[in-house]
Every structure is written in structure tokens, then in C-alpha cells.
Amino acid sequence: MPAGRPRARSRGVQPRAAGPPPGRPRAPRSRWPAGPTAAGGRLRPGGHDPRRRDPEALRTLAGRNEARRGLPPRDGGERPRRAMNLLALALLFSPQQAAPPTATPPATIGEERPLFGGVASGPATAGILELTLDGAIERGLQRNLALLLAQQRIRAARGARWEALSDLLPHLSLYLSETRQKINLEAFGFTGLPGFNLPPLVGPFNVFDARAQLTETLLSLEALEKTRAEKARIDAARFSYQDLRDLIVLVSGSLYLQAVAEQSRIDAARAQLETARALHELAVDRKKAGLVPSVDVLRAEVERAAREQQTILAETRFAKAKLALARAIGLPLGQQFHLADRVTYSPGPVLSLDDALKTAYESRADWKAAQARLRAAESARRSAADQWLPTLEVRGDYGAIGATVGGARVTYTLGAAVRVSVFDGGKRIGKVLQADAALESERMALEDLRGRVRYEVEAAALDVKAAQDRVGVAERAVALAKEELTQAQDRFRAGVANNIDVVEAQEALASATETYISSLYDHNVAKAAMARALGVAEATYKQLLRGE
């Protein structure tokens, strides 16, 4: 082999050239990423493939491809999911629900996700209902399935208290009987008397008996503590109901805001579609005039088709968001409605951490419900331990008995009894152990909730501040993207550039608009989540959304 000649690689593979072939100039680097050619799948000579070394360029290229297919930008798709995570935190920490929400409720909504279900409030009206944010929340507080189920849980708790209280209240019953019988005296031990010949059978004869019977427990510490436990459970059910009302405000408001965001996406998609159509017509006219090549027309047509797909998807998502909202607030089936409110940007509340925590511990109904459940567990523990104590009962009856109604004579019985459980086979020990375990569980749950309240308040404050900053950044990004599109259009009309810059500017504006819509939705949901964390959602959601 001649000296200085590069040695070929094994298996006959030639070494890759370090640069372009001799005599061929290096192709200028373009803003548009070079892709594989139709034949052979190789790069164009001198082409730059950013996907080989630059992950950021790969993500950018993927976002452009998704935009051309009519899909929303990836950043815009992640932001609604992050916003729904704010709502998921509230649902996760609720005693009624453990699953995070989604924009579309599941099929078995009544069994798995009652927060997203509702009971329809009658037939649909003929006209279109103008539904405001306040109206949606009020309907949710009246017809949401989870709230209606919570009302039934309060009724069940009241029933359990009456059942426990019955052990301390008098039991009065009336007894009336008329019998005809024949008695075998030998069966009762009467075999006869010396000197008397008694028949073994007596009767038949009639017995009429009418009387009132009364029993009452005068002293039973076990029953008394059991009644107190059920009273505390009623309080817990009521506080849980109030906590659920705050959660319904958050769910109904978030679903309404999501529908508003989807409507804004439709408006943005339609505006972008009109721009794409105008630019396509401009490219066609310039092609007819021989000023631009055919590829510019094709590129503009592809962009127009992508915007048409984006508009179709936005309209579908908006329709589904309205269905989810109508389902959660219990609108009549098939009711047509229009979103009357367009929630604008307003700054979030500013509270010190100490003031926010003080408000949360004073106002949160789930904190009060946990305290009530702890009191119930303490009373249940004392009730289990008091089983060995004596109980005092009185009983008696008063009535008339005789062979006939007219011949009945007044009789009565009055007595008292003291009952002491000496040994019940270990039943009392078992109940005490179970009550101890339940009491300790409630104590740990209360301490966990104490820390969780602080976490939720701090996290909500961070979310509000971050969302507020993102809205400001997104507004500036939209303004810059509009300016970029205007300049790209002017350059294309002037013939100093092709429409690659125009298409990229359109995609940048679409992405910036989606980011702004998502950021505004995030901010409003974060403010609602802050109200939920403070326990004042039902009372102050209007002021929070309006920045008051």
C-alpha cells in the first residue's frame, strides 16, 4: 500500500469524508432541519442533522411535526395536566374521594367518581341556557351526586345515634291477647292430692289479657358513652358535608374554567386558520406571478391543513368539556347552554403564612371533622371499657286478665334488677382492643392532617405565585410571536425570503397562545385551590377569582 494513503476500514467500509467533495461548495446552514431524502435515506450533501447531537432540536422538530398534524404543542398539552394536578391534590386529600380528576369523567361515574356525577334537575328547556360561573357553582352545590350522597350519610349517622340512644330511653309496649286452652296438670307436677280425685286435664277455658309493659335502663355507662360516640359521628358527618361543599366549589369552578379555556382555544385556532388561509392564498398568487417556487405553496397548504385539524380538535374538546360540566352540576339531560362568563386575569391573594395557617385551622371543615372523629373514637373506647360495670334496669306491667273481657281483673308487676357481667368469654377484651386500635388510628390521622393542612397552604401559595408569573411571561411571549409573524409576512410579501419563516412564526404564535391560555387556566385553578386549602372556597371564591 502506498505511503500516506488512508487505510480502508474492515469489511470494505470506506472512511467517512471529513468535508464536502472537492469542487462542491458547502451548503449553507438553514433554519429548517434537514431530513432524509426520498432515495437511500441519506442526508443531503452538506446538510445539518440537529437530531444527532442536539436533544433540544429534536424536541423542537417533534413539536413542529405535531403542530403540522393538527396536534396541540407539547408545552400546551402538559400545562392543562399540571393544572388538573392542583385539583387532584384537593380530591386526593378529601375523605370522600381518593382519585384525581380528569377532564372527562369515567363511565361508571356513580360508583367511582361521584364528584363528577350529578342528578338531573328536571327536563331540558327549549332555549339555550346562559350559564354563569356563579350559576354553575350554585347548581353543583344543589345537584352534585357526591353532595347528595353526603346528605344521606348524615341521615344514616342520625339513625345510628337513635339506635344507640334507645338503650337509655324507656321501651313501652302494649299487649293484648285472647286464648282458649286446655292444660295437663300432670305436666306441671300436679299428680293429685290425698283424699281428692283431681282430673289430669283442666279445661278448655278462655284467658283474656290486656296490659302495658315498660322497661328502662336507669344506669349504663356503656350505653351512655356509645350514645356520645354516635353524637360525635353526626358532627363528623356534618363537617365532612361542609368540607365537601368547598370541594364541589373547586370541582364545579374548575370544570367551568376548563370549558372557558377550551372555548378560548377554539377562538385562537380559528384565528390561526384564517391567517393560514390568507397566507396560502398569498403563496398561490405569488406562485402564479412566478415569484416563488411550488414548494412554498405546498408548505402553506400543509400549514393550513394543520390549522384546520387543530380547529376540529379544539371544537371536540370544548364539546366534551361542556358535557363534563353539565354532568357534574346536574343540568337536565340534553340541555343546551352557553358559557356566559369569560374569566379574565386578576392577581391572586397575598397572605402571610401565619395568617393563612390560622385561617385554615379555624375554617377547614375536614380538620373539624377529624377532631369529631377522634372524640367519637374516645367515647367508643370508654364504652368498650365500661362493659364490666353494673347496669340498673326497672321493668313493670299493668293490665287486666280474666276469663272474659267483662270479668277481667287488674294486675300489675313492678321490679328492678342489677346486672353485672362477670365473664363473657373474652368479648369485652376483644372490643377494647378494637377500640384502642381505632382510637390510635384517629389520633395519627389527625396529626397527619395537621401537617397536611400546612403543606397544602404552602403549596397553594407557591402555585398561585408561579402561575401568576407564568401568565406575565406568556403575555409577553404572545406579543413577541405576533410581531415575529408580522415581520415574516412582510419579508415574504417583499420577496426577500420564502415562507419557511412565516410557517415557523405561525407555529410559534400557536404555541405561545396555547401557553397563555393554559397559564391563565392554571392561575385561576390555583386561586381556587388556595381557597380550598384555607377552607373558605364557598364563601370567597368570587372574590378570589376577581382578585378582591
Secondary structure, 3 states (H helix, E strand, C coil): CCCCCCCCCHHHCCCCCCCCCCCCCCCCCCCCCCCCCCCCCCCCCCCCCHHHCCHHHHHHHHHHHHHHCCCCCHHHHHHHHHHHHHHHHHHHCCCCCCCCCCCCCCCCHHHHCHHHCECCCCCCCCCCEEECHHHHHHHHHHHEHHHHHHHHHHHHHHHHHHHHHCCCCCEEEEEEEEEEEEEEHHHHCCCCECCECCCCEEEEEEEEEEEEEEEEEEECHHHHHHHHHHHHHHHHHHHHHHHHHHHHHHHHHHHHHHHHHHHHHHHHHHHHHHHHHHHHHHHHHHHHCCCCCHHHHHHHHHHHHHHHHHHHHHHHHHHHHHHHHHHHHCCCCCCCEEECCCCCCCCCCCCCHHHHHHHHHHHCHHHHHHHHHHHHHHHHHHHHHHHHCCEEEEEEEEEEEECCCCCCEEEEEEEEEEECCCCCCCHHHHHHHHHHHHHHHHHHHHHHHHHHHHHHHHHHHHHHHHHHHHHHHHHHHHHHHHHHHHHHHHHHHHCCCCCHHHHHHHHHHHHHHHHHHHHHHHHHHHHHHHHHHHCCHHHHHHHHHCCC
